[in-house]
Amino acid sequence: QVQLVESGGGLVQPGGSLRLSCAASRFTFSRFSMSWFRSAPGKEREWVASISNGGDTMYADSVKGRFTISRDNAKNTLFLQMDSLKPEDTAVYYCNAPVLQLPWGQGTQVTVSS
């Protein structure tokens, strides 16, 4: 069964950094665009960033210039480097391959608070 496992979240002060990872298995990771999404309390899940199989990247305006998405196809792993974090970045973060609409993983909690 296809599996996405997110990790790397935690509690960080405003202005801090975190690096999220998403380990993918049982599908040909390198062939597909991958994305990060986030779900904050009381809000719908929103798109954060995407990276194509060729490495082209796109970002939501709210994170542009602060977050960096990358991938390691040899390790079937997706990353999200998050810098200059703000309290409004607090959410559960998920990865997925939008074109495949895979089952969602458990996500990883990011809390930005002083």
N, C-alpha and C positions, 0 to 999 in steps of 0.2 A: 504494500500500500504506500502511495506517495506520502512523504512526510516532510514537514517544515518545522524546524525547531529554532526558536528565537532565544537569544541570551544576551547578557551584557548590560541589562538595565540596572537601575539602582537609584539611590537618593543623592542628589548633587545640589550644591548651592548655585544660585543665579550667577551666570558668567562662567560656570564650569563646563567640563567636557565629559562625554561618554562615547564609547564605541560599541555599537550593537553588531551582533552576528546572527546570521540565519543559515543553518545547516540544512541543505536540501538532499533528499534521497529518493531513489526509485523513479526518477524521470531524467531525461537528458538535459540537465541544467544549462549546459553551454549553448543550447539552441534557442533559448527563450529569453525575452526581456523579463526583467524582474523588478519588483516595486516594493517600496515600504509604504505602509499605511499606519494610521494611529487612531485610537478611539479614546476620547476623553469622557469623563463622567457627564452624563446628560446630553452628549453630542453624538451625532452619527459618525461612523468611521470615515476618515478622510484620507485622501492620497497625499503622500509626502514627497516621494521622489521615485524616479524610474531610471533604469539603465538597460540599454539594448544589449543584444548578444554581441554587438560590435563595440560596445563601450560608450556609446553616446548617452548623455545624461540629461535629465530634466528635473526641475524642482518646483514645488509649490512656492508661491511668492513669499509665504510666511517663513520659509526656511532658507530661501536663496541667500547664498553668501555665508551661511553659518553651518549648513550640513553638507556632507560629501558622501555620495553613494559610490560604492565600488564593488567589484566581484573578483573572485578567484575561481576560475572555471576548473582548474586542476583539482581543487579541493571542494567543489560544489558548494561554495560558501558566498553569501552576500553580506556586505558590510554597510553600516551607516555611521560615519564619524560625525558626531554632533558637538559643535563648539558654540561658545557664547550662549549657552542655554538660558532660557527664560521660563518663568513660572507657567506661562501659557503653553509650553512644550510638554507639560505633564500629561501623560497618557499611557495607555498600553500600546506598544508598537508591534506590528505584525509585518511579515513579508508574504509575498505571493507572486505568482506568475499570472498576470491578468488575463492573458489569452487562454490559459488553461483553466482558470477559476478553480484552483485546487482547494481542498478542505483547509480551513484556517488552522494554524497552530495555536498554541496556548498564549502566545505573545510574551512580551517582556515589559515589565512596569518601569517607567521612567518618571521619577518625581523630582521636580525642581523647586526647591524651597530653602529658605534661610532658617 
